[in-house]
Amino acid sequence: MTNYSDAGLVQLAEGVHAFIGAGGDSNAGAIQTPDGWIVLDAQQHVPLAEKFRAALEDTGLRSFLWLVLTHYHLDHTAGNSVFASDMPVLAHQITLEKFREVLGAGVSRGDSFTEFEKKVSFLFGPNITGLIPAGDPGWDWFRSRIGEPEYATYIAAPPTHTFADRFTFHLGRRSAVLEYLGPAHCDGDIVVHLPEDGIVFVGDLLFVGRFPWLGDGDIEGWISALGHVAGLDVRQVVPGHGKPVGLKEVGEFRDMLIALRDGVAGALQAGMSEDEAVERVRLANYENLPRYPEWMPWNVRNAYRSLNSA
């Protein structure tokens, strides 16, 4: 069983908080306004979402205005129901489309799902069954990942409001700019930039202290999106996983993706098959990162297919 007791609220600036997951698990955030909270992502299951909400209420502000989703993956949205009962949910249009693609065209607030196939597709992307063959031993890790009781039932709360490329909250002395940067870690990723505070929440465009999941992503788009983030005038970057960092760490993470991209591109140029690329492409400088052995083969497969079709 995972110990979630270390997950907690961290103040980044006056009225700006991050809820940092335990042991590199998913992060969330919140922006205080005179009228209530704007919540950024809702944690990976209901008990953690309840802990997050209680921590915000303990500050003395108990009203909530919006829940904003940085993307659709289960580890950032399985707690939606804790917030969505009394506030609208805002995301990129593609995020709503992903809810409908994975959970059904008619998915609505309160619908529940227990099937492993739907939960794993919502956590890692609907293409996962095409990456990992049926019966592959690799499935054991994915089953254990969502095998704890907290994940037994997923309660949906899809976006009620969507935007296309850019949406701005004007909040008095500060603004919060929501920006879509194209397919990257997954389809529908957005960043939430607070220019007056020098803070940006980037969701799963950035993993700190953990090897990233690329199986649902576009590696070229991800590299490009991080280039955009690196050009922002910010002092604090809140990743989807790990502690807040600066732009230096954004550049280092981008370098890792470039190394993966270049390794797979080299395999393609050498005429390797996809299976050969999985066997031979290695990132020696990153092999000690958590999740590298579990995720590297599937990251290589996805990158191989993406680059091969470009």
Number of C-alpha atoms within 10 A of each C-alpha: 6 7 8 14 10 10 19 17 20 14 12 15 13 9 12 18 20 24 28 26 24 18 16 18 18 24 30 30 29 26 21 19 19 10 12 15 22 21 25 25 30 33 28 25 24 22 15 22 24 18 19 27 20 12 15 23 14 10 8 8 14 14 17 22 18 20 25 27 28 30 26 28 23 24 22 26 28 29 25 30 21 21 22 22 12 13 15 17 23 21 27 27 17 20 25 21 18 21 21 15 15 17 20 12 12 9 17 17 15 15 13 14 16 12 11 16 15 16 23 20 19 24 22 21 22 19 14 18 14 10 17 16 11 10 8 8 10 15 15 10 12 15 13 9 12 16 13 11 9 14 20 15 16 25 22 22 24 28 24 15 13 16 15 13 14 14 17 13 12 11 13 8 8 14 16 21 18 24 20 24 20 17 20 24 25 26 23 24 26 30 24 25 23 21 16 12 19 14 23 25 26 23 27 25 27 25 23 21 16 18 22 23 19 23 25 24 21 20 25 17 17 24 21 17 23 22 14 11 21 18 9 14 16 18 15 17 24 30 25 27 26 20 20 21 15 15 18 12 16 20 16 12 21 21 14 17 20 16 15 20 20 14 20 28 19 14 19 18 10 10 11 15 12 19 12 12 22 19 11 14 18 17 15 7 9 12 13 13 13 14 14 17 12 15 17 22 20 20 23 26 20 24 25 23 14 14 15 13 7 5
